[in-house]
Amino acid sequence: MCGRYAASRGPEDLAGLFDVEVWEPEETLAPDWNVAPTKEVYAVLERPLKGAPDRRPVRQLRALKWGLVPSWAKSPEGAARMINARAETVHEKPSYRRAFAERRCLLPADGYYEWVTGAQERELEVQGRRKRPRKQPYFVTPADGSVMAMAGLYEFWRDRTLPDDHPAAWWATCSVITTEADDRPFAGGGTEGGPRFLAEIHPRMPLVLPADRWAAWLDPARTDPEELRSLLVPPPPGLVRAYPVATAVSDVRNNGPELVAELPAPEETTLF
């Protein structure tokens, strides 16, 4: 899964990287090194501009709430559980299939976090000891320092308890598409004694789209499920690296560039 990530790039930078035509200054978000569910995040999407005389899709940078609320939902209460959509079933699940056909986006990130339980603590857990397993966070990021473009979906939900002109009458929400984690070595092979494959850190990972698939993924004219599913192929191996970071990231109240600072490999190195 993907439950936490970092996104520190500003709108001007993202607009240049993704060839964005329109972004609203009032939707500017502060750099965030600890993005958690229900927070607002940047999304790149293509749709006609509201009130425009033509219906030409325009590539936009929008601020959306992370945690998708289907348009038919009675309330937004389950949004925090809808942060991920599985690539294998996204085309058929009621909560995602319409957005998959009509409302796809890219969610820019510096990288994402996953937590690994140390081997010794896992053994104690298996033996029934009451010691709480220690989890070591890892940061997965493009090896060349480029932007990570996670495949996503977005949706609009109308709060019927509010009048049409209320600023909170409409919710714009999103979800990250995930896939099976790569079982091939990542760039550098991991820190010394640490994991060499993303699958050793966590069995799932965000589905990252390379730049040559961005246009096809964002194109709202593409609606054929099989054609769209063909785009959901993980990128070639070796494009990302993973390294341990401080456990401070486990607390969502902590935020700052120090959260992505690389630490020496942890002593517990036998991973599941």
Secondary structure, DSSP 8 states (H G I E B T S, - for coil): ----EEE---HHHHHHHTT--EE-GGG----EEEE-TTSEEEEEEEE--TT-SS---EEEEEEEEES---TT-S-STTGGG-SEEETTTTTT-TTTHHHHHH-EEEEEESEEEEEEE-HHHHHHHHTT------EEEEEEEETTS--EEEEEEEEEEE-TTS-TT-TTSEEEEEEEEEEE---SB-GGGSSTTS-SBGGGT-SEEE-B--GGGHHHHH-TT---HHHHHTT-----TTSEEEEE--GGGGSTT--SGGGG------S-----
